[in-house]
Amino acid sequence: MEMTETSELTVLELLNEDNEVLEIIDDDKEIEDIVKALSSKTRRIILQYIRDGPKDVSNIASSLKMTEANISAQIKKLQEAQLITCDYSSGLHGVRKISKLKAKQIVIRF
């Protein structure tokens, strides 16, 4: 089979809870970043953990029995892949980083 490259070979759609399209991604680099982010079991567990609502890094770390440094690194990769968004709020001991899902569902179309 011969491989030919077309401009819309693969499209990734980010959907909200009502299955409405939030964003269509057709850039190969962005799709690869998302797929790489999803290749980590730890990152997939984090996504599952925050699907019910936003969580801060320390809460995620203690619930998953991992270090805050590890969770922070994983969250950074998820954020760079545009799978989550992060906000900051005041906490008892400084600023808390709150992570939430950007989309409830990802659809890849070939």
Rosetta blueprint (number, residue, H / E / L):
1 M L
2 E L
3 M L
4 T L
5 E L
6 T L
7 S L
8 E L
9 L L
10 T L
11 V E
12 L E
13 E E
14 L E
15 L E
16 N L
17 E L
18 D L
19 N L
20 E L
21 V E
22 L E
23 E E
24 I E
25 I E
26 D L
27 D L
28 D H
29 K H
30 E H
31 I H
32 E H
33 D H
34 I H
35 V H
36 K H
37 A H
38 L H
39 S L
40 S L
41 K H
42 T H
43 R H
44 R H
45 I H
46 I H
47 L H
48 Q H
49 Y H
50 I H
51 R L
52 D L
53 G L
54 P L
55 K E
56 D E
57 V H
58 S H
59 N H
60 I H
61 A H
62 S H
63 S H
64 L H
65 K L
66 M L
67 T L
68 E H
69 A H
70 N H
71 I H
72 S H
73 A H
74 Q H
75 I H
76 K H
77 K H
78 L H
79 Q H
80 E H
81 A L
82 Q L
83 L L
84 I E
85 T E
86 C E
87 D E
88 Y E
89 S E
90 S E
91 G E
92 L L
93 H L
94 G E
95 V E
96 R E
97 K E
98 I E
99 S E
100 K E
101 L E
102 K L
103 A L
104 K L
105 Q E
106 I E
107 V E
108 I E
109 R E
110 F L
